[in-house]
Amino acid sequence: MAPTRKDTSSQRKALSEMSQDELAASIASNQAEIDKVEGELASRAKDVSYLV
């Protein structure tokens, strides 16, 4: 799976221009994306403890 980056820079406000609600929504969205990627990576993890 190749990394992808959504090109939303033209649609995004600067953090300093966001309201509290917008910031909270952005943080929640980012955390959800992080959790998703961490789950995908964890599912592909291999046990390498035998190498130690």
N, C-alpha and C positions, 0 to 999 in steps of 0.2 A: 504494500500500500504506500503510495507516494504521498508525501506531505502536500497539503493544499492550503492555500490562503485565500479567503474570500476577499475580493476587492471591493470593500465598502468604505474606503477612506473618503470618498466624495460625499457619502451619505451620513458620515459620522460627525458629531459635534466634538469640539474640544471639551475635555473634561471640565474645564473651568466655566464652560458655557451651559453645562447641563444642570437641570434642576435636581433636587434631592431624589425625586421619584425616578428620574431618568438615570441617575447614577446607580441607584439601587437595582434597577432593572438591568443595567449594563453589567454590574457586578454579578448578579444572579445568572445572567446568560453566560458570562465568561466562566463562572464556576461550573455551570452545567457542562460546558464544552470541555473544561479541564477534566471533570469527573469521567466524561465519556471516553476521552483519550486515555486516561489512566487505566480505565477498565479494559480498553482494547489492548494496551501494552501488557497489562497483567495477565491477560488471557494467552498472550504469546510468550510469556516468560519461560525460560528453561532453567532447570536446576543445574547449577554449576558448582555446587558445594563439593562435589567429588574432586574438583581441581585444586582445592585448597590443601 
